[in-house]
Amino acid sequence: MKIKYDQKIKNLDICAGELAKYYQDKGLLLVGLNDSQGLNINSNFLKKDLLDNLASILTTNEFKPDVINAFSLLINKTEHINYLLKANVSIEEIKLAQLYGAVSAFEKVARDLKVPTNLSRLANVYKLVYKVKENDKNIHITTALQNAEEPTIIYSSGTNNLMREIDSDPFSIKKQYKLKDIYPNYYYIQSKAKDPKILTKVFDGIRSNFDNLLAINSKSDIYTLGAYIPKSLEKEDMKIFRDLIYKYNETLNEICKSYQINYIDTNQVASDHIYKENNFHIDSYGHKTLANYILLRMYQQKILFKKPIRNIKEHKFIIDNKQASGVLESIRQDEFESRLKSFKVGGYEKAHQIKIEKEHAQECEVFEKVLKKIK
């Protein structure tokens, strides 16, 4: 008896089973790029994250997807995706950068909260998550994407670029608002949020990612996650920042349509699985829910509707195969350019550029450690 579509979508096992059969002969490479939205950042961090859940759903006795997880707490900007792809980094380098990046990110949080920075060593428990395997040094992200028949990319990038451009994030904006009459950099941040050039710059980075990913493999299926809206932005005082994220998601959806890329609306999963006011990370159950959303979209695209092959513009992407040293080289250039900018401006803008320069220095330290560990 043929099962109707509305019955199928209520039964994830049926969808997963048909997808597993579809990919059984051609194989499936799942790639996660690149911000912390794909990471399980909570007290139950050892539970499955987004890619773990998705791979687990699709795994059968006869089939198992290959996974490259490049989601990161620190190496999480759109330009970083281009650097990783151009340098063709190995899975070993990705995992080491994730680990050192987590430690570095925890150190920054400790400094911001004025607690002993040695507490950041707690991030070393991520060694249990980013386990380097023997063959990881032989698998390279760009080569793997090129060789995959129809790779699936879970894309979440751009929101960290947006937070950097407006010089704030959900953790600090509420505090900055409360202190606006004493330390009025809140008004500087507000003016940045009103500047239309900010979103234009962020989306230029996203378009660059899409162009490069499709140049590497035009048959890639890309599933782009919309940005979560923290509960702290629900108050009227934060309307301008809330509206900025609404505009971000709206424009991201339109860009995805133009590239024939899947946009995943995350509003409901955020509403159900983000509890802390200033947080913008879903809980462990949220990762499972989000994986289910993506699975259903994969089922619609690959089994039910079978979208035609996209027409993409001619775009060349040069791969230099420098691996971690190539990424370090690119980030050092970013650091240098930020330093130059800081010399040319004053006031809040100067402080902003110095902060960005320090951020790049932090990223450089991560890849210096990656190179030393590998050597």
Beta strands, then each sheet from edge to edge (+ up, - down):
strand 1: 29-34
strand 2: 66-69
strand 3: 152-156
strand 4: 221-225
strand 5: 262-264
sheet 1: 2+ 1+ 3+ 4+ 5+
end
